[in-house]
Structure formats: C-alpha cells, structure tokens
Amino acid sequence: GHRRKNWKVRKFVLRDDPAYLHYYDPAGGEEPLGAIHLRGCVVTAVEDMPDSKKYDVDNILFEIITANEIHYYLQAASSTERTEWIRAIQSASRTGK
C-alpha cells in the first residue's frame, strides 16, 4: 500500500509447512492472489511510516522483509491483532520449511 497510495483488504492464511503467508481476495475465490515466503524473514512492528496518512498509522502496521529483501507492509485490524500476527509469523519463519 505504501507504494500504490491505497490499501487493499486481503484475507491471509498463515502456513508453517512450508512457511508461507498466502493472501486471497476477501470476496471469495479458492486460488491465492499471491504468497510471501517466510523462511528466514524478519517481521517487525512499524510505528511511523513516511508519506502515510494519519489513518494508516494507528500503531497497527507491521513489515515483513523476506530473505530476498522484499518489503511488505501490512495493516492489522487492531494493535492486539498486530502483535498476534507478528508472533505467529516469527514462529513460522523459524520453524517452518
């Protein structure tokens, strides 16, 4: 979203064998729109992002940096949910294949 200046709602499914975060169109569809390979990734909370609007940064953003150094910025529904996602992704990236 930070590159396109608009955010899209996506449904995410976290898998740990293999370690991927697949994303889908929330309106339906069985096939994923894409996937983020999590093995060896770094995931962190984002407190401030340049060029973002106020409503985008209510302490609910996080970033995934893949082993290939691709940066993904995601926005959770709440700060609690953000923490849960970060912990789950960190676990999958360490233990997944």
N, C-alpha and C positions, 0 to 999 in steps of 0.2 A: 503493500500500500504506500510506503513512503516514496516510491519511485513513480507511481501512477497517480498519486494525489487522490486516490479513492480507495476505500476499503471494501472488500467483498466478504460476505458471510459464507463460510465454508463449514462443512461437517468434517471433523478429524477423527481418525481411528488410529490409535497407537498400537503397534505390534512389536514384540520383542524377539521373535524368531521367524524371520530376520528382523532386525531393528529398523523399522520404518514408521514414518508418520504419513499415512495416506490421507488425502483430502478429496472430498466429494462435494457436488452441488447439493445444497440442503433441500432443494425441491424434489430430489429423488435421483434415481439412476444408480445402477449397480456397479458401473465401472468408475474407478477413481479418476479424477481430473489430473492427478499427479501424486508424487511421493517424495518425501525427504528422507534420505538415508541417514540414520542416526548414529551408526557405529563410529565412535571417535569424535563425535560432535561436542561442541561447547554450547551450553544454554544458560542464559543469564537474564535477570530482570533488567528492564530498561526504564530508568527514572526520568530521563529527559531526551527527547529526540529533536534535533534541529529541524526547522521547516515544518513542524507539525502544528496542527491547530490544538487549542486547549482541550477540546473534547476527545482528542486522540490520546492524551497522556495522563489520564486519571490513575496513575500507578497500576495500570493493568496491561502494559506492554511487556513482551519478552522477545528475546532474539535467539535464534538458533544459527550457529555458524558450523557448517558441515566440515568434514575432513578435507574437502576440496575447496574450502574457504568461500562457500556460497552463503550469503547472509539472508536470513528470512526473519521478518518482523511479524509477530502475531499479537493480536489483542484478545485478551480473555474477557469474560463477562464480569468478573469481579477480581479483587486482589487475592481473595482466598482461592479462587479457581486458578489464577495465575500461578500461585505457589504450588498447587497440586500438579499442574501441568509441568512445571519446571522439575519438580521431584521425580515425576513419572518418566519424563524424557531423559533425565540424568541417569536414572536406573536402567532404562532400556539401552542407552548408549554404552553403558559399562558392561552389562551382562548379555545383551543381545548379540546375534551373529551378523 
